[in-house]
Amino acid sequence: MIIGNIKIKGHAALAPMAGVTDNAFRELCMQFGAGFCISEMISAKAISFNNQKTIALMNIYNTERPCAIQLFGSEPEILAEAARFSLQFNPLFIDINMGCPAPKVFNNGCGSALMKTPYLCGKIVHAVSKAVNIPVTVKIRSGVDEANKNAVEVAAVCEENGAKAVTVHGRTREQYYSGQADARIIKDVKRALTIPVIANGDIVTPEDGVRMYEQTGCDYIMIGRGSLGNPWVFEQINSYFENGSYNSDIPLKQRLDVMKRHAFLVVEKKGENLGMREFRKHAAYYLKGFKNAAKLRNHAFSLSTLDDLDKMISLAENSQ
Ligand SMILES: Cc1cc2nc3c(=O)[nH]c(=O)nc-3n(C[C@H](O)[C@H](O)[C@H](O)COP(=O)(O)O)c2cc1C
C-alpha cells in the first residue's frame, strides 16, 4: 500500500487504542511485524492549551517507527495547528479520528459525531492537509447509526479534500463495539475511492485477515483488540500471507516471556510505579486461556512491581 508517497510494508497495522497503544505496546507490536502503528488519539484542543500530559502522548521512539499520530477535535484550524505542532515528533502521517463513540468525545462534536456533517469532515481534512507536508488520513465508522450509514459519502468528501487513505471500522457509533463489523460497507467505500482503504473490525486470526481482504478488496487491514495479549498476531498474519501457514500454537513459555518483555518496555518508559499499574490490564490479556486464569487475573490486577510480575509468572508456570 502507498499512502501519499509512503510505501507501507507488511500486511496489517496496529489500530490506535486510547489507554492501550502507548510507546511500549507499539514497540512490541512493531517487533512482531506490524506494518505501522498509530498513537493513541490526542486532543487537538489540549495541544492548543499546551497541556504537557497530552503533548507527551505525541512522543515517538525510533524503535516504534513507522508510527503515525492520531488527532481528535472538531475545529479545522485547531486541528491544523495541532498537526503542524506534531511535525516535530516526525510522525509517518496524521490521522484524524472520525470514529470515537465515547460520549465525552461524541457529545463535544468530535470523533464519530463528525460523520453527522460530512461537509465539516471535508473542511477538517482540507485544513490539516494544507498545514502539513505529510499525508493526512482519516479513520471513520460505517456511520452514526443504522439509519445513517454514510461512510461512503464521508470517505469520498475526505478524499476530495486531500485525504491520502481512509480506515473504516465497519460498525456504527450506536453499535460501539457490539455486534459484528460490516465488511459490506467497507467494500462499498473501497469501490467509491481511489485512495487506499484500510479495513478494520474483528480481525483476530490470519484467516480473519484474509477474509477481510477478500470480502472488501481493501488495500490493508488494521487490528485493534485482536492484538491485546497477542502481539504475535502480526507475525502470524505476515507468515500466512508469505508462506501460506503460520504457527498458531504459541507455547506457554513464550507467552510469559513476551508478557515480561512487554512489562519491561512499559517500566522503561513510565517507571515501575505507574508502569506496572498500567500494565495490569495487559497482563490479564496475556493470561487468557491459562489454567487457573481467574486466580491469575486477580494477581494481574494487583501488580505493583516487576517482582510481583515474576511471582505471578511462577504461579502461572506451576499451575499449568
Ligand atoms: C480500548 C480501545 C481504545 C480505542 N481507542 C481508539 C482511539 O484512540 N482512536 C481510534 O481511532 N480508535 C480507537 N479504538 C477503536 C479501534 O482502533 C478499532 O477501530 C476498533 O477496536 C475495532 O477494531 P478491532 O475489532 O480490531 O478491535 C479503540 C478501541 C478500543 C477497544
The ligand as an SDF file (V2000), in Angstrom:
LIG
                    3D

 31 33  0  0  0  0  0  0  0  0999 V2000
   -9.7100    0.3580   24.3610 C   0  0  0  0  0  0  0  0  0  0  0  0
   -9.8960    0.9090   22.9900 C   0  0  0  0  0  0  0  0  0  0  0  0
   -9.4430    2.1770   22.7040 C   0  0  0  0  0  0  0  0  0  0  0  0
   -9.6160    2.7120   21.4150 C   0  0  0  0  0  0  0  0  0  0  0  0
   -9.1070    3.9420   21.1340 N   0  0  0  0  0  0  0  0  0  0  0  0
   -9.1730    4.4190   19.8550 C   0  0  0  0  0  0  0  0  0  0  0  0
   -8.5180    5.6280   19.5030 C   0  0  0  0  0  0  0  0  0  0  0  0
   -7.8640    6.2830   20.3170 O   0  0  0  0  0  0  0  0  0  0  0  0
   -8.6330    6.0470   18.2150 N   0  0  0  0  0  0  0  0  0  0  0  0
   -9.3390    5.3350   17.2670 C   0  0  0  0  0  0  0  0  0  0  0  0
   -9.4100    5.7450   16.1160 O   0  0  0  0  0  0  0  0  0  0  0  0
   -9.9410    4.1830   17.5800 N   0  0  0  0  0  0  0  0  0  0  0  0
   -9.8530    3.7080   18.8430 C   0  0  0  0  0  0  0  0  0  0  0  0
  -10.4010    2.4920   19.1260 N   0  0  0  0  0  0  0  0  0  0  0  0
  -11.0360    1.7090   18.0550 C   0  0  0  0  0  0  0  0  0  0  0  0
  -10.0250    0.7630   17.4030 C   0  0  0  0  0  0  0  0  0  0  0  0
   -8.9970    1.4670   16.7690 O   0  0  0  0  0  0  0  0  0  0  0  0
  -10.7290   -0.1330   16.3700 C   0  0  0  0  0  0  0  0  0  0  0  0
  -11.2780    0.6850   15.3730 O   0  0  0  0  0  0  0  0  0  0  0  0
  -11.8440   -0.9750   16.9770 C   0  0  0  0  0  0  0  0  0  0  0  0
  -11.4380   -1.5590   18.1980 O   0  0  0  0  0  0  0  0  0  0  0  0
  -12.2780   -2.0930   16.0120 C   0  0  0  0  0  0  0  0  0  0  0  0
  -11.1870   -2.8990   15.6470 O   0  0  0  0  0  0  0  0  0  0  0  0
  -10.8800   -4.3150   16.3770 P   0  0  0  0  0  0  0  0  0  0  0  0
  -12.1180   -5.1570   16.2400 O   0  0  0  0  0  0  0  0  0  0  0  0
   -9.7010   -4.8630   15.6230 O   0  0  0  0  0  0  0  0  0  0  0  0
  -10.5890   -4.0130   17.8070 O   0  0  0  0  0  0  0  0  0  0  0  0
  -10.2680    1.9640   20.4080 C   0  0  0  0  0  0  0  0  0  0  0  0
  -10.7230    0.6770   20.7180 C   0  0  0  0  0  0  0  0  0  0  0  0
  -10.5420    0.1470   21.9810 C   0  0  0  0  0  0  0  0  0  0  0  0
  -11.0460   -1.2450   22.2600 C   0  0  0  0  0  0  0  0  0  0  0  0
  1  2  1  0
  2  3  1  0
  2 30  2  0
  3  4  2  0
  4  5  1  0
  4 28  1  0
  5  6  2  0
  6  7  1  0
  6 13  1  0
  7  8  2  0
  7  9  1  0
  9 10  1  0
 10 11  2  0
 10 12  1  0
 12 13  2  0
 13 14  1  0
 14 15  1  0
 14 28  1  0
 15 16  1  0
 16 17  1  0
 16 18  1  0
 18 19  1  0
 18 20  1  0
 20 21  1  0
 20 22  1  0
 22 23  1  0
 23 24  1  0
 24 25  2  0
 24 26  1  0
 24 27  1  0
 28 29  2  0
 29 30  1  0
 30 31  1  0
M  END
$$$$
